Every structure is written in structure tokens, then in C-alpha cells.
Amino acid sequence: DAAAARRWYRRAERERRRPFESRRRNARHLLSSRRLQRWTVARGKTRRQIRAVVRTPRSALARGALPAPAAALFCPGGFGFRAVLATAVAAFQTAYHLTKAELAVARATDAVADKARTAAIIDAYANQAARVGALLPFTSALAGLCAAAAAAAVEVAPIAAAV
């Protein structure tokens, strides 16, 4: 089974190096493949993560680059007005994508802060457990001393009664 997973991984690597058209078709085929699904789950990756890797960035590039020239192309007016319009649309797009990036960074920062807070709580509980654990040798030694004292008292009691 491990050898089969390695073969599938090598095949996926070969597919990744192919030209775009054949890679897209084969990547969709691989996504629907049950073997790849089992292999990715075995490696700790979900189907959604694999889709994110396979998804092509060309559509994202087109959505990011084409609206400004398209707005200038289809809007009536002189060349100067169209240039200003394209610049304004591009500035709006830049601000929008920068805002989305800042939101992603803010969410990531919050996630890191949550993880740091959780780590601090875990550390506090670990320190508390260490303090409680430090008392255990003392209490077990004290219990042993009490047992030894009781045994000594039982042994000495008949001698003390005879005297």
C-alpha cells in the first residue's frame, strides 16, 4: 500500500510538470480518483486542500487584471478620460485586494494569538500539575514513615507492657 502511494505521488508530480491543458484534465481525473483520496487522507490532507493546489491561477489573474482595461475599453469618451477611468478602477481593485489581504493577515494574527493564549493556559496547568506532583514524594515518604512508626509501635508494645 505504501508502494502504491509512492507511485501515485510520483505520477502526480509528473502531471504537475506537464503543460497546462493536459495537467488540468488529469488533475480533475486524479481528484475524482478514489486512490488519491485515500492517499491524501492517509497523509493528513483533505480533499479541499488538494483542490486548492490543483486549481489554476489563470482565472484569478484574469479577474484581477481585466476589469480596468475592460472598463476603459467599453466606456464612451476620449482617450484621456478612458485612461483616468482605467486608473481609477485599477486603484479600486488594488485597495480591495489590499483590504482582503489585511483581513487575512488579521485573522491569522488572531489565530496565532488564540494559540498563544491556549499555550499559556496549558503551561499554567502544567506548572500547577508539577507543583502537585512535587508534593507526591513527600506525602508518600510521610506515609511510609507513619507505617514504619505503626510497625515499630506494634513491636515495642509487648516489651513496654512487660516492663
N, C-alpha and C positions, 0 to 999 in steps of 0.2 A: 504494500500500500504506500509506503514511503517512496519507493522507486517510482511508482505511478505518479505521485505528487511531484517528484522532481522532473519527470518527463513533461507533465503539464506545465510546470513553471518554465522549463526551457522553451516549450512551444509558445507560451505567452510572451516570453522575451523575444523570440523570433518574430512573432506577429507585431510586436511593438516597433520593431525596426523596419517593417515593410512600408511601402508608400501608403499614403493616406486612404485612398479608396478601398484597397483590399483590407487594410487594417481595420477600418470601420465595420465592414461587413463581418470579418472574422471575430472582431471583439464582441459584436452583438451575439454571434453564434456562441462564443465562449461564455457569455453571461447567462445564456439560457441552458448551458450545459450543466447537468447535474454533478458531474465530476468536479468541475471548477467550483461549484457552490459548496460541495463537501470539502474540497481542499481549502477554500478560503475560510470556511467556518473553522476548520481544524487549525488554521494559522491565526485565528482570532480576528479575522477581518469580516465585516458584514457585507452583504450584497450591495448596500448603498455606498459603502466606501469604494468598492470595486467599480461601481457605475461612475463615481466621481473621477476615478483615474481614467476610465475609458472614454468619458465624454470629450468631445472635440472642442477646442477653444475657438474654432473659426467663427461660429455663430456669435459667441461673446464678443469677438473682435469686431464683427460686422455691426452688432448692436451698439458698440461703443464708438465706432468711427464714422458710420454712415449718416447719422441724423443731422449733423451740422452741414455737410455738403448737400444733403438732400433738401434741407430747408432752404438753403441758398439757391439751389437749382430750380425748385418749383415755386418760389416766391416771385411775384412780379416786381420790377423795379430795376434801377440801374446797377452797374457793377459795384459801385461804392456801397450802395445800400445792401446788396447781397453779401458783400464782404463783411460788413458790420453785423448783419444778421447771423452769418455763419460763425463769426467770432463770439457773439452773444450766446448762441446755442452751445458752442463748444465750452464756453466758460460755465454755463449752467450744468452741462454734463460733468465737467471737472469738479464743480462744487458738490454735485450729487454723489459722485463716486467717492470723493474725499470724505463726505459725511458718512457714507456706508462703511468705508474703511475705518473711520474713527469709531463708529458704533461697534464694529467687530473687535477693535482693539479694547474698547471699554468693556465689552462683555468678557473678553479674555482676561483683562485685568481683574474684573470682579471674580471670575472663576479661580484665578490664582490666589486672590485674597481669601476666598472661601476655603480653598485647600490649605492655605497657611493657617487660617483660623482653626480648621479641623486638626491640623498637625499640632498646633499649640495645645488644644484641648487633649489630644491623645498624649502629648508629652506630660501634661499636668497629671493625667490619670496614671501614667507610667511612673511618675515620681511618687505619687501617693501610694501606688502598689509597692514600690521599692521601700518606702518608709514602713509600710505594714509588714512587708517581707523581712525587713531588718529586725523587727521585734520577734519573729518566729524562733530564731535560735535561742534568744534569751528566755522566751516562755518555755521552750522545750527543755532547756537546761534547768530552769526552775522546777519544772515538773519532775525531771529526773532527780533533782535534789530532794524534793518532797517525798518521792518514792523511796529513795535511799534512807531518808530520815525515818520514814514509817517502818521500813525493814529493820533498821537499827533499833528502833524503839521496841519492836516485837521481840527481837533477840535479847535485848537488855532487860526487858520487863521481868522475866522469870528470875534472873540473877538479882535484880533490885528487890524483888519480893522476898527472896531467901535471906537477904541481909538484914 
